[in-house]
Amino acid sequence: MHEQLVAERGMTRGPYFTLFVLFCSQMFAIGTIAYGFGLLAKPIASEFSLSRADMNIGLMTLILGMAIFSPLIGRALDRLPGRVILSAGAVLFGVGCLAIALSASLGAMIFAAFFLVAFGGAALGPLTGSTLTARVFSENRGRALGIVSVSTSVGGMLLLPVMAWIVEGHGWRAAIGAVGLAVLVLIGGLGWLVRTGPAEQDGLAADAAPAPQWTAGACLRTVDFWAIALSIGLVMAVDQALLVSLIPYGTDRGFSLQSATLVVSLISGMAIAGKLAVGTLADRVDPRWLFLGIIVLTAAFLLLLTFDPGYPTLIGAAAVVGIGFGGTMPLWATFIARHFGTSSFGTVMGLMVPLQMPLNLIAISYVGHAYDRSGSYHPAYFICLAVLLVALLAVLPLRRVPAR
């Protein structure tokens, strides 16, 4: 009787506590990686005499590492309790950030970024957040996925100004060290309190009917798998190219560091509304139409940047495009949950990440090289417009599947 009561209470409170911890994990880890790299780019490049393209190698190292480790983490999520993944990820990420902050060698920094920060970031990021959220929420799953994906935007909106203040007052090393310490202590502790088991324990209960187990081979032979991976991957690559270039773009045009940072913070802030809205709508509207809307918003923003708008116009456009930025992640998770179920969610998403990785690396590398060659980000932004068109074409073969 006591065990039954505990189980019932766990079903009542457990999912929301899990959602809270996953929210905090992505807010600190992924929010700072995605939105904070552009803030750190100039001071690090100045200290080590690096070009813009060379500086972007740091972000490319993080993305490459997260992509390589994602299939391993995805499989582990389908087999191990969530608290193991979260706590281990917090330790790796926190120790890695502290190692970078204390290191004077570029080689040691890259090593820590790849083997510690990237591995930890993948364990704390959207792969784990989406997998565990989709698994513990059967009703209003899209809304829950939208809420957990909001965390990266909150990280950009709240933590980025704090990081900028630390950079200006104490240097970039202090900013990275502070992030690492916060993740190590806060997420490492909270993560161990999460009570979600592997897929065979609690994943099947989330679906109305048991979903088939998907293997890597079966996924790679499925058109829907490639349509989701390619279309989402291309949009995320464009988003990453924008995030890594917007702060330098703003300061190059004469805006202060704080003003340029505010543009990215506003995008991340409005992405909160976008993630919640898109996540909620994904429970009721065909996700393919929502994906089209995201592409339109991003394309309009890219086109505007090529005209070098004034700061008030840039701020207004950033507020609008943030909605599109926010919707991509909950749509990706919704597509996977609908087409592949939740019992294999970690495996499917984990397999998609390394396939999308080259797109992100190419986008980050190209935007830096385009600037170094021309002294402007305009050529890269025009190419990004073409990439969005390809993303739109890639989603067309995706079948319409009703919510499970």
Rosetta blueprint (number, residue, H / E / L):
1 M L
2 H H
3 E H
4 Q H
5 L H
6 V H
7 A H
8 E H
9 R H
10 G H
11 M H
12 T H
13 R H
14 G H
15 P H
16 Y H
17 F H
18 T H
19 L H
20 F H
21 V H
22 L H
23 F H
24 C H
25 S H
26 Q H
27 M H
28 F H
29 A H
30 I H
31 G H
32 T H
33 I H
34 A H
35 Y H
36 G H
37 F H
38 G H
39 L H
40 L H
41 A H
42 K H
43 P H
44 I H
45 A H
46 S H
47 E H
48 F H
49 S L
50 L L
51 S L
52 R H
53 A H
54 D H
55 M H
56 N H
57 I H
58 G H
59 L H
60 M H
61 T H
62 L H
63 I H
64 L H
65 G H
66 M H
67 A H
68 I H
69 F H
70 S H
71 P H
72 L H
73 I H
74 G H
75 R H
76 A H
77 L H
78 D L
79 R L
80 L L
81 P L
82 G H
83 R H
84 V H
85 I H
86 L H
87 S H
88 A H
89 G H
90 A H
91 V H
92 L H
93 F H
94 G H
95 V H
96 G H
97 C H
98 L H
99 A H
100 I H
101 A H
102 L H
103 S L
104 A L
105 S L
106 L H
107 G H
108 A H
109 M H
110 I H
111 F H
112 A H
113 A H
114 F H
115 F H
116 L H
117 V H
118 A H
119 F H
120 G H
121 G H
122 A H
123 A H
124 L H
125 G L
126 P H
127 L H
128 T H
129 G H
130 S H
131 T H
132 L H
133 T H
134 A H
135 R H
136 V H
137 F L
138 S L
139 E L
140 N L
141 R H
142 G H
143 R H
144 A H
145 L H
146 G H
147 I H
148 V H
149 S H
150 V H
151 S H
152 T H
153 S H
154 V H
155 G H
156 G H
157 M H
158 L H
159 L H
160 L H
161 P H
162 V H
163 M H
164 A H
165 W H
166 I H
167 V H
168 E H
169 G H
170 H H
171 G L
172 W H
173 R H
174 A H
175 A H
176 I H
177 G H
178 A H
179 V H
180 G H
181 L H
182 A H
183 V H
184 L H
185 V H
186 L H
187 I H
188 G H
189 G H
190 L H
191 G H
192 W L
193 L L
194 V L
195 R L
196 T L
197 G L
198 P L
199 A H
200 E H
201 Q H
202 D H
203 G H
204 L H
205 A H
206 A H
207 D L
208 A L
209 A L
210 P L
211 A L
212 P L
213 Q L
214 W L
215 T L
216 A H
217 G H
218 A H
219 C H
220 L H
221 R L
222 T L
223 V H
224 D H
225 F H
226 W H
227 A H
228 I H
229 A H
230 L H
231 S H
232 I H
233 G H
234 L H
235 V H
236 M H
237 A H
238 V H
239 D H
240 Q H
241 A H
242 L H
243 L H
244 V H
245 S H
246 L H
247 I H
248 P H
249 Y H
250 G H
251 T H
252 D H
253 R L
254 G L
255 F L
256 S L
257 L H
258 Q H
259 S H
260 A H
261 T H
262 L H
263 V H
264 V H
265 S H
266 L H
267 I H
268 S H
269 G H
270 M H
271 A H
272 I H
273 A H
274 G H
275 K H
276 L H
277 A H
278 V H
279 G H
280 T H
281 L H
282 A L
283 D L
284 R L
285 V L
286 D L
287 P H
288 R H
289 W H
290 L H
291 F H
292 L H
293 G H
294 I H
295 I H
296 V H
297 L H
298 T H
299 A H
300 A H
301 F H
302 L H
303 L H
304 L H
305 L H
306 T L
307 F L
308 D L
309 P L
310 G L
311 Y H
312 P H
313 T H
314 L H
315 I H
316 G H
317 A H
318 A H
319 A H
320 V H
321 V H
322 G H
323 I H
324 G H
325 F H
326 G H
327 G H
328 T H
329 M H
330 P H
331 L H
332 W H
333 A H
334 T H
335 F H
336 I H
337 A H
338 R H
339 H H
340 F H
341 G L
342 T L
343 S L
344 S L
345 F H
346 G H
347 T H
348 V H
349 M H
350 G H
351 L H
352 M H
353 V H
354 P H
355 L H
356 Q H
357 M H
358 P H
359 L H
360 N H
361 L H
362 I H
363 A H
364 I H
365 S H
366 Y H
367 V H
368 G H
369 H H
370 A H
371 Y H
372 D H
373 R H
374 S H
375 G L
376 S L
377 Y L
378 H H
379 P H
380 A H
381 Y H
382 F H
383 I H
384 C H
385 L H
386 A H
387 V H
388 L H
389 L H
390 V H
391 A H
392 L H
393 L H
394 A H
395 V H
396 L L
397 P L
398 L L
399 R L
400 R L
401 V L
402 P L
403 A L
404 R L
